[in-house]
Amino acid sequence: MAELKTTYLGLELTSPVAAASSSLTRDADSIKRCEDAGFGAAVMKSLFEEQIDSDSRGMMEEMEYFSHTDAYDFISHTSRDYYIDTYLDAVEKAKRSVDIPIIASVNCRQQGSWIDYAGRFESVGADALELNVFVLPSDMTKSSQEIEQIYIDILKKVKSRVSIPVALKIGFHFSGMANMFKRLDDAGADALVLFNRFYRTDIDIKNLTLKSASVVSVPEESGLPLQWTALMSNQLSCDICSNTGIYDGEAVIKHLLAGASAVQVCSAVMKKGLAAVSEMNSRILAWMEEKGYASIDDFRGTLAGPADGSSDVWERSQYIKAICGIS
Ligand SMILES: Cc1cc2nc3c(=O)[nH]c(=O)nc-3n(C[C@H](O)[C@H](O)[C@H](O)COP(=O)(O)O)c2cc1C
C-alpha cells in the first residue's frame, strides 16, 4: 500500500503537498480547512514588514502630537506590537487546531527590528519559519553582491535567534543562481522554496493607468521551478520545496522526481477549490501504485541532476534536441 507521508524541514508531513502562504492560510479556521482538504503542512499568510511600518506611519500622521518623540515611540511600538501579537495569536490558535506542521512566514526586504521578534514565532509553537525575502534588483546603484548579501545577512541573523528550521522563499533574479543557492545553503538555510512569484504590474490601455497583473499563476510557470529543483537538489544539503504553477498530481510527481522534498500550492486551489488537494493526493497515490512505489523516498530525486553538476541533461542538451532535433 503506497504512502504519501514524507519529511520536509525535518518535519513529518502526511502529504508532500503544502498550502502556500496566502489567504488560504490566514487564520486557524482556514488552516483547519487546509488540513481537512489533505494538505500536509501549512505556511501561514505572511507578516509583512511594510504593513507594520506603513501602519505606524499612518497613525503618526494623524496624531497632533506627532513631534513628541515619546508619543512617537509609544504609538510606533503599540502598532507594531498589535500586528505581531495578532499574528502570534493566529499561529498559537492554528497549532491548537491542527496536527499538520505550521510554518510561520515573514515577508521582508531588509534586516529590520522584526528580526528581534523571530524567537517569538518559536515560543508560540511554530514548527518552522519561512522568510519571503523580496529584494527586487531594480535599483541601478546596487550591485549584485550588495543585493545577495542582504539575503545572507537576514538569514544568518534570523538563524542566530531561533532553533526551529528556517526556509528561504526566493525569486530567480540572481545571475549566479547556483552560487547564490550554495551560499544560502552554507549560511544555514534549512530549505529553499523555489520560486516565489513576485507581484507583477500591468498596463490598462483603455484608461492609460497601471493595474495589477493576475495574482494567480498558470501551470506553464511550473517549468522554471522544475528545472532548478532538478539542477540543485543533489548539489545542496538543504531541502528544496518547489512552488509556482503546480496545478495537479502529475506536476507534484514531476517535482518529486526532480528532487523536491515537498511542493507548495496556492493558485490551483484558488481556481479549483480545496478539492484540488485530494485530487492531487489521489493522483500521486495511483501513480505510485502503478509504478510499484511504496513511499515517496522510493522515487524522490531519481530524475535529478548529479551531485557534481556535471550532466547537462537538464540544460542545453534538451534545448538542442527540441530546437535542432539532435539527441
Ligand atoms: C492572493 C495571494 C496572496 C499571497 N500571499 C502571500 C504571502 O502573504 N506571503 C507569501 O510568501 N506568498 C504569498 N503569496 C504567494 C504564494 O504563496 C505562492 O508563492 C504563489 O502564489 C505561487 O504559487 P502558486 O502558483 O501555487 O499560486 C500569495 C499568493 C496569492 C495568489
The ligand as an SDF file (V2000), in Angstrom:
LIG
                    3D

 31 33  0  0  0  0  0  0  0  0999 V2000
   -3.8040   36.0730   -3.0240 C   0  0  0  0  0  0  0  0  0  0  0  0
   -2.3990   35.6290   -2.7440 C   0  0  0  0  0  0  0  0  0  0  0  0
   -1.7790   36.0040   -1.5390 C   0  0  0  0  0  0  0  0  0  0  0  0
   -0.4720   35.6310   -1.2900 C   0  0  0  0  0  0  0  0  0  0  0  0
    0.1090   35.9940   -0.1080 N   0  0  0  0  0  0  0  0  0  0  0  0
    1.3970   35.6050    0.1520 C   0  0  0  0  0  0  0  0  0  0  0  0
    2.0130   35.9090    1.3780 C   0  0  0  0  0  0  0  0  0  0  0  0
    1.4350   36.5480    2.2720 O   0  0  0  0  0  0  0  0  0  0  0  0
    3.2930   35.5080    1.5760 N   0  0  0  0  0  0  0  0  0  0  0  0
    3.9850   34.7770    0.6420 C   0  0  0  0  0  0  0  0  0  0  0  0
    5.1370   34.3920    0.8870 O   0  0  0  0  0  0  0  0  0  0  0  0
    3.4140   34.4560   -0.5360 N   0  0  0  0  0  0  0  0  0  0  0  0
    2.1490   34.8560   -0.7970 C   0  0  0  0  0  0  0  0  0  0  0  0
    1.5550   34.5150   -1.9770 N   0  0  0  0  0  0  0  0  0  0  0  0
    2.3440   33.7250   -2.9690 C   0  0  0  0  0  0  0  0  0  0  0  0
    2.0430   32.2260   -2.8140 C   0  0  0  0  0  0  0  0  0  0  0  0
    2.4460   31.7520   -1.5480 O   0  0  0  0  0  0  0  0  0  0  0  0
    2.7820   31.4110   -3.8800 C   0  0  0  0  0  0  0  0  0  0  0  0
    4.1650   31.5730   -3.6950 O   0  0  0  0  0  0  0  0  0  0  0  0
    2.4550   31.8590   -5.3050 C   0  0  0  0  0  0  0  0  0  0  0  0
    1.0790   32.1040   -5.4600 O   0  0  0  0  0  0  0  0  0  0  0  0
    2.8970   30.8070   -6.3220 C   0  0  0  0  0  0  0  0  0  0  0  0
    2.2900   29.5550   -6.0670 O   0  0  0  0  0  0  0  0  0  0  0  0
    1.0240   29.0610   -6.9190 P   0  0  0  0  0  0  0  0  0  0  0  0
    1.4160   29.0140   -8.3280 O   0  0  0  0  0  0  0  0  0  0  0  0
    0.6440   27.7250   -6.3600 O   0  0  0  0  0  0  0  0  0  0  0  0
   -0.0440   30.0730   -6.6770 O   0  0  0  0  0  0  0  0  0  0  0  0
    0.2390   34.8700   -2.2560 C   0  0  0  0  0  0  0  0  0  0  0  0
   -0.3900   34.4960   -3.4460 C   0  0  0  0  0  0  0  0  0  0  0  0
   -1.6910   34.8670   -3.7000 C   0  0  0  0  0  0  0  0  0  0  0  0
   -2.3360   34.4390   -5.0050 C   0  0  0  0  0  0  0  0  0  0  0  0
  1  2  1  0
  2  3  1  0
  2 30  2  0
  3  4  2  0
  4  5  1  0
  4 28  1  0
  5  6  2  0
  6  7  1  0
  6 13  1  0
  7  8  2  0
  7  9  1  0
  9 10  1  0
 10 11  2  0
 10 12  1  0
 12 13  2  0
 13 14  1  0
 14 15  1  0
 14 28  1  0
 15 16  1  0
 16 17  1  0
 16 18  1  0
 18 19  1  0
 18 20  1  0
 20 21  1  0
 20 22  1  0
 22 23  1  0
 23 24  1  0
 24 25  2  0
 24 26  1  0
 24 27  1  0
 28 29  2  0
 29 30  1  0
 30 31  1  0
M  END
$$$$
